Amino acid sequence: MQGKQKKKEAKPDQASLLLKNIEKQNIEVFMSDKGEGYAKILINNHFEIWPINSRNFKLWVRKIAYLDDRMLPGEDAM
């Protein structure tokens, strides 16, 4: 056994990985006059606007995370 131990690199948390994956998609995020968040996403050659708190947006984020990192994020990361 060697006396030297390798330093473990800190793994990014799920939320950080999700943000990285979302940023790669070049989506547009904005807020309404009422302060509600929305995302403009390219889906099948057209744009759709989804509320960030919607089930569809969360499913899309999970799909991107799985395709990019083979990760299924927990609810806390969302």
C-alpha positions in Angstrom: 0.0 0.0 0.0 1.4 3.4 -0.9 1.7 6.2 1.7 0.3 8.7 -0.7 -3.5 9.0 -1.2 -5.0 10.7 -4.2 -7.1 13.7 -3.4 -10.7 13.1 -4.4 -12.0 15.7 -6.7 -15.3 17.1 -5.6 -18.2 15.9 -7.8 -20.6 18.6 -9.0 -24.0 18.3 -7.4 -27.1 17.4 -9.4 -28.3 21.0 -9.5 -25.0 22.2 -11.0 -25.1 19.4 -13.6 -28.7 20.3 -14.5 -27.8 24.0 -15.0 -24.8 23.0 -17.2 -27.1 20.8 -19.3 -29.7 23.5 -19.6 -27.2 26.1 -20.6 -26.0 23.9 -23.4 -29.5 23.9 -24.9 -29.4 27.7 -25.5 -32.9 28.2 -24.1 -34.3 31.6 -23.4 -35.5 32.1 -19.8 -37.6 35.1 -18.8 -40.2 36.3 -16.3 -43.7 37.6 -16.8 -45.0 40.9 -15.4 -46.3 38.8 -12.5 -42.9 37.3 -11.7 -43.6 33.9 -13.1 -40.6 32.1 -14.8 -40.9 30.8 -18.4 -38.5 29.0 -20.8 -38.5 29.2 -24.6 -37.4 25.8 -25.8 -36.7 24.4 -29.3 -38.8 21.3 -29.7 -39.0 19.4 -33.0 -38.0 22.5 -35.2 -40.4 24.9 -33.5 -40.3 26.9 -30.3 -42.5 26.3 -27.3 -42.8 28.4 -24.1 -43.3 26.5 -20.9 -43.7 27.7 -17.3 -40.5 26.7 -15.4 -42.7 25.2 -12.7 -44.6 23.0 -15.1 -44.5 19.3 -15.3 -43.5 19.4 -19.0 -40.5 21.6 -18.3 -39.3 19.4 -15.4 -39.7 16.3 -17.7 -37.7 18.1 -20.4 -34.9 18.9 -17.9 -34.8 15.3 -16.7 -34.6 14.1 -20.3 -31.7 16.4 -21.1 -29.9 15.3 -17.9 -30.4 11.7 -18.8 -29.2 12.1 -22.4 -26.2 14.2 -21.4 -25.0 12.5 -18.1 -27.1 9.3 -17.8 -28.5 10.9 -14.6 -32.0 11.1 -13.3 -32.1 14.1 -11.0 -34.0 14.0 -7.8 -36.7 16.5 -6.9 -34.4 18.5 -4.7 -32.1 19.2 -7.7 -35.1 20.5 -9.7 
